[in-house]
Amino acid sequence: MTKRSSKFPSDAEVVIVGIGGIVGSMLAYWLAEMGQKNIVGLEKSTIIPSDIASTAHASDFVYNTTHDKLGCWATNFSRNFYEDNGFFLKKGGLEICRKDDDARWEELKRKVESGKAFGTNVRLISASEAKEKFPLLDEESIRGAMWDPDAGLVTPRSQDVVNFAVESAKEKGALSTYTDTPAVGFEIKDGRVTGVKTDKGTIKTNKVVIASGIWGPLMGEMAGVPVPLMPVEHPLLFFGPLPEIQGTDEFLVYPLLRDQGNSAYVRDTGRLHGGMLEWGYYEDKEPRLVDPEDIGNPEKTMISDSMRYLDLEEIAEPLEKAFETTPILNELGWDEKSSFNGLLSVTPDAGSLIGESPEVRGFWLCEAVWVKDGPGCARLCAESMMHGKTQVDMHAFDISRFYPAQKEKEFVKTRSFENAQTIYTPAVHPREPYISHRELYVSPFYEREKELGGFFENEVAGWERALAYESNKEKLNKYLKEVPVRENEWDRRHVPYEIANAEHLAMSDSVGMINLSHFPIMDIEGPDAERILEYLSVAKVGGNTPEGRMIYTNFLDEDGGVHADLTISRLGSDRYRVVTGGADGNRDWVTLRNYRDDMGLNADINIRTHDIATLGLWGPQAKNALGHFIDPNELAIENFPFVAAKNPQFIWRKEN
Ligand SMILES: Cc1cc2nc3c(=O)[nH]c(=O)nc-3n(C[C@H](O)[C@H](O)[C@H](O)COP(=O)(O)OP(=O)(O)OC[C@H]3O[C@@H](n4cnc5c(N)ncnc54)[C@H](O)[C@@H]3O)c2cc1C
């Protein structure tokens, strides 16, 4: 156990709130590795590793079987870290498919393909091979399984990694830690963090990282920073003791087993916890989210704040189902005393939350991170803090991906609920539409688009946008015949691809109009507008770029990595309009604003997305079509050349 340092500091270069969990401790480790000094780690528990953290209750599985590239990178990086430092037992892991579950079998095949793309070693195996690897399985109940030979367990516990990481940072003279010292407030001046308040005194600092897990939203609230996550209950039950593993020296005797058809997993506890079986379950119908304010509610809390009482009735059904594939659980009976409902974080889009908050400069987040991703995500956060860039593109975890409306409490709750339903269970389609908080934003054309039979399957950044229109089906019969058939239902799901493709073919032949009103628009105006955009853009947008010229460009980082992909129109000598992608608007706004502020430049950045609609009129006949409404002279090549930007009020035909 790490000893408490004695003298309380009055200042620090970095303060980490939540040093006793896997994320805070790994962050200190990486910051120290990168040469950061004077880091103060605060922990509200009385000990490090924290006994009240989610980390203290984690099952410590590490599988690398997701469909997302950044997730695979984070897990792979973390597993290597655990392995290199002697904290990993590679026993392999199974993901079983129940007898008649065709959908899961298809999903396992897709997972194998994703695994190939992202460099993992997963493969499908037969039911008998699965039984061989995990003898407690009922072979008759399953069709087969996916085998991840690299899966394993963080050993002895992820808490031991916490201790190791904290001690390493201390040995480098970089870190001091204070237990029983919760952060109780933050000092903020001119939009920047200047200090962290505790009941032992205030620490002056201009960099704070909250690595406070499920308590993150409470920390953020004190600083005026919304932290979009919700704690969710995760029942963990113990069965046993299991006679076969009594007296073992190992931390894990059998491989790990996941049964996503039942949203559950099983593993043995090896030589720890009396040699039991551990059964964990993710509620997939009515996940029990917990208001951050209700963490520690004495009527519901058991032993530690991130542990709640368990009601067996709530899990009776999946437990029965678990007996089908692993009947031994039923024979052993459960140990009520040690079973509990652990709390962990779920977010509105299932991604982690990393980076400097858009609301308060110097106030960083490293939140909603699994143990399996802890070292990797902490590494990304540390790189971003120290170097302003990361070794892999982490936009999918970047906190600035969220627009303010997506961080409103109700939005966070309902979207997190939807994500919690799919933590484990059904194969989630990449185009799976969200149900809650639809029609957050609609364009002025929305009603008309609905009349035309618009397919509003998915929203982007809260905007409804049609993927195709039913009314075009008959009109485009000729093109429909040219559209190649998508054989797999999975490829057809949630997309009216026949009509959408026919629309595109028709547009290439003649003309088509696309509503792009979900594209974010920012007007940048002021003496330094040109300087800001010239620095950030790879293409020339200033200098002798004429007014009325539209430029398609990227913002690149110093290694040439693409940071933004957008158009910039020069509207005046010091006036520009930026139009960017729906999912990227908030992040691009943060980039522009931060550069302006960091360089002390002078320009207003006005978000105009909700004032101005965007329509694209494209195809070889676009000019003729527009000529019905606008004086064709205005559209002549000399008046309206390629990549021209004009204000329509000057060219709109008078009779219209
Ligand atoms: C039952 C269960 C099983 C799990 N199994 C797995 C698994 O198999 N694999 C996996 O990858 N993940 C698993 N997880 C998830 C994993 O445990 C968490 O995602 C991870 O531990 C989160 O780490 P963290 O450091 O962000 O948060 P935590 O571990 O919760 O640490 C946050 C720390 O912040 C401290 N803190 C909070 N507020 C303050 C304050 N005001 N001032 C100072 N300190 C403060 C807390 O005391 C705590 O120590 C499981 C979780 C549970 C509950």
The ligand as a Tripos MOL2 file, in Angstrom:
@<TRIPOS>MOLECULE
LIG
   53    58     1     0     0
SMALL
NO_CHARGES

@<TRIPOS>ATOM
      1 C1        -18.1710   -5.7260  -11.2060 C.3       1 LIG1
      2 C2        -17.3060   -5.0820  -12.2410 C.ar      1 LIG1
      3 C3        -16.6090   -5.8860  -13.1310 C.ar      1 LIG1
      4 C4        -15.8090   -5.3050  -14.1160 C.ar      1 LIG1
      5 N1        -15.0940   -6.1190  -14.9310 N.ar      1 LIG1
      6 C5        -14.2720   -5.5780  -15.8530 C.ar      1 LIG1
      7 C6        -13.4850   -6.4130  -16.6660 C.ar      1 LIG1
      8 O1        -13.5250   -7.6280  -16.5730 O.2       1 LIG1
      9 N2        -12.6780   -5.8280  -17.5900 N.ar      1 LIG1
     10 C7        -12.6140   -4.4770  -17.7340 C.ar      1 LIG1
     11 O2        -11.8860   -4.0280  -18.5950 O.2       1 LIG1
     12 N3        -13.3500   -3.6600  -16.9530 N.ar      1 LIG1
     13 C8        -14.1760   -4.1700  -16.0220 C.ar      1 LIG1
     14 N4        -14.9390   -3.3520  -15.2310 N.ar      1 LIG1
     15 C9        -14.9270   -1.8990  -15.4550 C.3       1 LIG1
     16 C10       -13.7410   -1.2560  -14.7560 C.3       1 LIG1
     17 O3        -13.7100   -1.6610  -13.4230 O.3       1 LIG1
     18 C11       -13.8060    0.2600  -14.8180 C.3       1 LIG1
     19 O4        -14.1260    0.6780  -16.1120 O.3       1 LIG1
     20 C12       -12.4840    0.8830  -14.4030 C.3       1 LIG1
     21 O5        -12.0380    0.2990  -13.2020 O.3       1 LIG1
     22 C13       -12.6140    2.3790  -14.2100 C.3       1 LIG1
     23 O6        -11.4040    2.8720  -13.7120 O.3       1 LIG1
     24 P1        -11.2480    4.3910  -13.2650 P.3       1 LIG1
     25 O7         -9.8770    4.5660  -12.7660 O.co2     1 LIG1
     26 O8        -11.7430    5.2770  -14.3370 O.co2     1 LIG1
     27 O9        -12.3220    4.5870  -12.1040 O.3       1 LIG1
     28 P2        -12.2540    4.0390  -10.6060 P.3       1 LIG1
     29 O10       -11.5680    2.7580  -10.5540 O.co2     1 LIG1
     30 O11       -13.6390    4.0920  -10.0680 O.co2     1 LIG1
     31 O12       -11.3670    5.1180   -9.8620 O.3       1 LIG1
     32 C14       -11.8380    6.4220   -9.6510 C.3       1 LIG1
     33 C15       -11.2400    6.9280   -8.3750 C.3       1 LIG1
     34 O13       -11.6070    8.2990   -8.2160 O.3       1 LIG1
     35 C16       -11.7480    8.5350   -6.8360 C.3       1 LIG1
     36 N5        -12.5090    9.7570   -6.6280 N.ar      1 LIG1
     37 C17       -13.8040    9.9900   -6.9540 C.ar      1 LIG1
     38 N6        -14.1660   11.2200   -6.5800 N.ar      1 LIG1
     39 C18       -13.0710   11.8090   -6.0470 C.ar      1 LIG1
     40 C19       -12.8160   13.0950   -5.4910 C.ar      1 LIG1
     41 N7        -13.7670   14.0240   -5.3780 N.pl3     1 LIG1
     42 N8        -11.5600   13.3590   -5.0490 N.ar      1 LIG1
     43 C20       -10.5790   12.4130   -5.1010 C.ar      1 LIG1
     44 N9        -10.7900   11.1770   -5.6080 N.ar      1 LIG1
     45 C21       -12.0120   10.8910   -6.0630 C.ar      1 LIG1
     46 C22       -12.4730    7.2840   -6.3530 C.3       1 LIG1
     47 O14       -12.3400    7.1470   -4.9540 O.3       1 LIG1
     48 C23       -11.7580    6.2100   -7.1320 C.3       1 LIG1
     49 O15       -10.6920    5.6870   -6.4020 O.3       1 LIG1
     50 C24       -15.7400   -3.9000  -14.2220 C.ar      1 LIG1
     51 C25       -16.4230   -3.1150  -13.3300 C.ar      1 LIG1
     52 C26       -17.2020   -3.6810  -12.3410 C.ar      1 LIG1
     53 C27       -17.9150   -2.7800  -11.3810 C.3       1 LIG1
@<TRIPOS>BOND
     1     1     2 1
     2     2     3 ar
     3     2    52 ar
     4     3     4 ar
     5     4     5 ar
     6     4    50 ar
     7     5     6 ar
     8     6     7 ar
     9     6    13 1
    10     7     8 2
    11     7     9 ar
    12     9    10 ar
    13    10    11 2
    14    10    12 ar
    15    12    13 ar
    16    13    14 ar
    17    14    15 1
    18    14    50 ar
    19    15    16 1
    20    16    17 1
    21    16    18 1
    22    18    19 1
    23    18    20 1
    24    20    21 1
    25    20    22 1
    26    22    23 1
    27    23    24 1
    28    24    25 2
    29    24    26 1
    30    24    27 1
    31    27    28 1
    32    28    29 2
    33    28    30 1
    34    28    31 1
    35    31    32 1
    36    32    33 1
    37    33    34 1
    38    33    48 1
    39    34    35 1
    40    35    36 1
    41    35    46 1
    42    36    37 ar
    43    36    45 ar
    44    37    38 ar
    45    38    39 ar
    46    39    40 ar
    47    39    45 ar
    48    40    41 1
    49    40    42 ar
    50    42    43 ar
    51    43    44 ar
    52    44    45 ar
    53    46    47 1
    54    46    48 1
    55    48    49 1
    56    50    51 ar
    57    51    52 ar
    58    52    53 1
@<TRIPOS>SUBSTRUCTURE
     1 LIG1         1 GROUP 0 **** ****
